[in-house]
């Protein structure tokens, strides 16, 4: 079974930064796009950042200019650098393979909690 494990979340003040990490259990994921999703209480899970197998990136309007997604295929890892954090960024963040704009794996991990609070 393929496993994706997120880490790096925490409590930060508005304007602060965090770097999230996602490690995959297999190198097969390097053939596909990867994405970071987030889900806040009472809201739907949303895709906030995507990176293709070739390194092309896309971001939701809410995080564009503040977040940077990257990947290190040799380490089976994907990262999300989050700068200038806002209160509305508070959510549980998850990573997943992205196929046609949808998460490939139906079973989500625990994610990593990001809390932005003054």
Wavefront OBJ file of the C-alpha trace (Angstrom):
o trace
v 0.000 0.000 0.000
v 1.170 3.512 -0.811
v 1.601 5.785 2.178
v 1.964 9.540 2.342
v 3.010 11.115 5.615
v 2.791 14.836 6.280
v 4.754 16.777 8.858
v 5.950 20.251 9.730
v 2.786 21.906 10.947
v 2.552 23.973 14.063
v 1.376 27.154 15.709
v 2.571 30.410 14.185
v 1.684 34.081 14.383
v 0.214 35.935 11.414
v 2.994 36.798 9.013
v 5.055 33.835 10.104
v 6.342 30.911 8.075
v 6.205 27.135 8.109
v 7.607 24.450 5.860
v 5.526 21.327 5.417
v 6.957 18.028 4.248
v 5.370 14.989 2.654
v 7.192 11.716 2.199
v 5.937 8.874 0.022
v 6.578 5.197 0.555
v 7.371 4.538 -3.103
v 9.181 6.309 -5.907
v 6.323 5.556 -8.299
v 4.715 8.848 -7.287
v 7.507 10.704 -9.083
v 5.689 9.960 -12.341
v 2.700 12.047 -11.299
v 1.710 15.464 -10.130
v 1.548 16.023 -6.391
v -0.595 18.413 -4.469
v -1.133 19.963 -1.099
v -4.695 20.122 0.151
v -6.118 21.723 3.228
v -9.320 21.431 5.178
v -10.535 23.913 7.741
v -13.313 23.102 10.222
v -16.697 23.194 8.529
v -15.207 23.595 5.067
v -14.501 21.329 2.119
v -11.027 20.084 1.448
v -9.381 22.254 -1.186
v -6.325 21.962 -3.375
v -3.997 24.856 -2.652
v -0.850 23.895 -4.535
v 0.109 21.448 -7.262
v 3.401 20.452 -8.819
v 3.701 18.345 -11.950
v 6.127 15.519 -12.469
v 8.236 17.991 -14.422
v 8.132 20.694 -11.775
v 5.459 23.010 -13.138
v 3.430 24.574 -10.319
v -0.071 25.902 -9.784
v -1.629 27.629 -6.798
v -5.033 28.623 -5.619
v -5.694 32.345 -5.589
v -5.805 32.339 -1.812
v -2.172 31.255 -1.446
v -0.563 32.451 -4.660
v 2.496 34.553 -3.985
v 2.814 33.294 -0.430
v 3.193 29.519 -0.743
v 5.741 27.579 -2.767
v 5.441 23.893 -3.574
v 8.522 21.905 -4.488
v 9.594 18.304 -4.786
v 12.687 16.187 -4.383
v 12.050 13.017 -6.330
v 15.288 11.416 -5.185
v 13.959 11.560 -1.633
v 10.317 10.825 -2.505
v 9.383 14.110 -0.881
v 7.174 17.097 -1.555
v 7.351 20.366 0.335
v 5.172 23.363 0.927
v 6.900 26.541 2.024
v 4.316 28.831 3.574
v 5.188 32.471 4.104
v 3.173 35.479 5.216
v 0.679 33.204 6.907
v -2.815 34.501 7.556
v -5.499 33.482 10.019
v -7.494 31.929 7.186
v -4.618 29.556 6.441
v -5.482 27.637 9.589
v -6.346 24.088 8.533
v -5.157 20.524 8.411
v -2.863 20.110 5.433
v -2.630 16.914 3.402
v -0.616 15.753 0.426
v -1.762 13.443 -2.345
v -1.126 12.442 -5.922
v -3.188 14.608 -8.256
v -4.788 13.101 -11.362
v -6.958 15.303 -13.560
v -7.305 17.740 -10.708
v -8.486 15.095 -8.249
v -6.679 13.255 -5.459
v -5.650 9.797 -6.598
v -5.824 8.075 -3.236
v -9.138 7.903 -1.462
v -7.670 7.236 1.945
v -6.242 10.360 3.507
v -3.612 10.369 6.199
v -3.697 12.321 9.412
v -2.314 15.419 7.770
v -0.483 18.093 9.681
v -2.177 20.881 11.602
v -1.327 24.470 10.796
v -2.675 27.032 13.212
v -2.183 30.736 12.615
v -3.071 32.789 15.656
v -2.026 36.093 17.169
l 1 2 3 4 5 6 7 8 9 10 11 12 13 14 15 16 17 18 19 20 21 22 23 24 25 26 27 28 29 30 31 32 33 34 35 36 37 38 39 40 41 42 43 44 45 46 47 48 49 50 51 52 53 54 55 56 57 58 59 60 61 62 63 64 65 66 67 68 69 70 71 72 73 74 75 76 77 78 79 80 81 82 83 84 85 86 87 88 89 90 91 92 93 94 95 96 97 98 99 100 101 102 103 104 105 106 107 108 109 110 111 112 113 114 115 116 117 118
